[in-house]
Amino acid sequence: MPQVPAIKIKRIISEDSGWKDSFTAFYSDCEIKKLAPGQAHAYFAAYSGSELAGHSVLYLENGRWVMDGLRVKPEFRQMGIAKRLTEARLRHAVKNGAGEVWYSCEDGNLVTICCHLGFGFEKVCPDNHRCSLATAHWYRLKITPAVLKNISATKSTLPSKIPGSRKKR
Ligand SMILES: CC(C)(COP(=O)(O)OP(=O)(O)OC[C@H]1O[C@@H](n2cnc3c(N)ncnc32)[C@H](O)[C@@H]1OP(=O)(O)O)[C@@H](O)C(=O)NCCC(=O)NCCS
C-alpha cells in the first residue's frame, strides 16, 4: 500500500490566490470567520505533499487571541494533525505576547472539545457573553510554564502514515 507523504505544518505567509482558492474549497460547506481588514491573525495549514490536509486560524479580537476554523480532512483524521495545528497556533500566540488563548465551540462538538481539553483549556463564560444551552461556549487556556513546556516539544513534521492504519480509540 502506498505511503502518504509526511505531513508538514506551515504558517501561511503569503495569502495568495492559490491559497485563497484552496481555502475557499476547504471550507465550502461550513462558515468560517471573516477577518476584518488589518486584523492581526495567522493561518496554519497541514500539507500532505501539495494537498491541504488540515487548516486553522488564530486571530486577535478585542485584545484576545482566538483560535478558530480547525478542520482536518476526514482521510487525515486521528493522526495528530489537529493537535499540531493547535500547538503551532499556541506557539504563535505566545510569541506575540498572549497570556491566554480562547476558542468557542458548541457543546455537541465533542471531538473538538476533546482535542483542546488535553492542552488545559477550561470552559469559561467571558464578561459580556451570555452563555446558554443554545450558544457556543468559550474555552480559555492560561499560558503557564507547564503549557509552554507542552507546546515547545512539538515537531512540525509528522511521520508518514499508511491510510487505514489510524490508532484505535
Ligand atoms: C476535530 C478535528 C479537527 C480533529 O482532527 P484530528 O486531526 O483528527 O485530531 P487529532 O488526531 O490531532 O486528535 C487530537 C485529539 O482530539 C481528540 N480526538 C480526535 N479524534 C477523536 C475521535 N474520533 N474521538 C474522540 N476523540 C478524538 C483526542 O482527544 C485527540 O487526542 P489524543 O490523540 O491525545 O487522544 C477533526 O475531527 C475535524 O476536522 N472535524 C470536523 C470539524 C469541522 O468540520 N468543523 C467545521 C468548522 S469549519
The ligand as a MOL file (V3000), in Angstrom:
LIG
                    3D

  0  0  0     0  0            999 V3000
M  V30 BEGIN CTAB
M  V30 COUNTS 48 50 0 0 0
M  V30 BEGIN ATOM
M  V30 1 C -11.9270 17.9320 15.3100 0
M  V30 2 C -10.8690 17.6000 14.2790 0
M  V30 3 C -10.2240 18.8800 13.8030 0
M  V30 4 C -9.7990 16.6760 14.9310 0
M  V30 5 O -8.7640 16.4810 13.9860 0
M  V30 6 P -7.7110 15.2910 14.1030 0
M  V30 7 O -6.5060 15.6520 13.2980 0
M  V30 8 O -8.3800 14.0130 13.7560 0
M  V30 9 O -7.3640 15.2990 15.6700 0
M  V30 10 P -6.0310 14.7110 16.3220 0
M  V30 11 O -5.6780 13.4320 15.6490 0
M  V30 12 O -4.9950 15.7620 16.3890 0
M  V30 13 O -6.5540 14.3760 17.7840 0
M  V30 14 C -6.4020 15.3290 18.8260 0
M  V30 15 C -7.2580 14.9480 19.9840 0
M  V30 16 O -8.6420 15.0670 19.6010 0
M  V30 17 C -9.3940 14.0540 20.2120 0
M  V30 18 N -9.9810 13.2470 19.1250 0
M  V30 19 C -9.6870 13.2770 17.8010 0
M  V30 20 N -10.4940 12.4480 17.1050 0
M  V30 21 C -11.2910 11.8560 18.0180 0
M  V30 22 C -12.3530 10.8970 17.9290 0
M  V30 23 N -12.7580 10.3990 16.7730 0
M  V30 24 N -12.9770 10.5330 19.0740 0
M  V30 25 C -12.6010 11.0570 20.2630 0
M  V30 26 N -11.6110 11.9710 20.4050 0
M  V30 27 C -10.9700 12.3570 19.3090 0
M  V30 28 C -8.4590 13.2760 21.0980 0
M  V30 29 O -8.5040 13.8630 22.3620 0
M  V30 30 C -7.1030 13.5310 20.4670 0
M  V30 31 O -6.0470 13.4960 21.3750 0
M  V30 32 P -5.2580 12.0960 21.6940 0
M  V30 33 O -4.8140 11.5520 20.3710 0
M  V30 34 O -4.1260 12.5450 22.5530 0
M  V30 35 O -6.2500 11.2330 22.3640 0
M  V30 36 C -11.4620 16.8150 13.0720 0
M  V30 37 O -12.1980 15.7050 13.5770 0
M  V30 38 C -12.3730 17.6700 12.1990 0
M  V30 39 O -11.9150 18.3600 11.3080 0
M  V30 40 N -13.6710 17.6150 12.4380 0
M  V30 41 C -14.6200 18.3990 11.6600 0
M  V30 42 C -14.5730 19.8370 12.1240 0
M  V30 43 C -15.3550 20.7040 11.2000 0
M  V30 44 O -15.5400 20.4340 10.0440 0
M  V30 45 N -15.8170 21.7930 11.7520 0
M  V30 46 C -16.4950 22.7650 10.9880 0
M  V30 47 C -15.7840 24.0630 11.2250 0
M  V30 48 S -15.1970 24.7570 9.7680 0
M  V30 END ATOM
M  V30 BEGIN BOND
M  V30 1 1 1 2
M  V30 2 1 2 3
M  V30 3 1 2 4
M  V30 4 1 2 36
M  V30 5 1 4 5
M  V30 6 1 5 6
M  V30 7 2 6 7
M  V30 8 1 6 8
M  V30 9 1 6 9
M  V30 10 1 9 10
M  V30 11 2 10 11
M  V30 12 1 10 12
M  V30 13 1 10 13
M  V30 14 1 13 14
M  V30 15 1 14 15
M  V30 16 1 15 16
M  V30 17 1 15 30
M  V30 18 1 16 17
M  V30 19 1 17 18
M  V30 20 1 17 28
M  V30 21 1 18 19
M  V30 22 1 18 27
M  V30 23 2 19 20
M  V30 24 1 20 21
M  V30 25 1 21 22
M  V30 26 2 21 27
M  V30 27 1 22 23
M  V30 28 2 22 24
M  V30 29 1 24 25
M  V30 30 2 25 26
M  V30 31 1 26 27
M  V30 32 1 28 29
M  V30 33 1 28 30
M  V30 34 1 30 31
M  V30 35 1 31 32
M  V30 36 2 32 33
M  V30 37 1 32 34
M  V30 38 1 32 35
M  V30 39 1 36 37
M  V30 40 1 36 38
M  V30 41 2 38 39
M  V30 42 1 38 40
M  V30 43 1 40 41
M  V30 44 1 41 42
M  V30 45 1 42 43
M  V30 46 2 43 44
M  V30 47 1 43 45
M  V30 48 1 45 46
M  V30 49 1 46 47
M  V30 50 1 47 48
M  V30 END BOND
M  V30 END CTAB
M  END
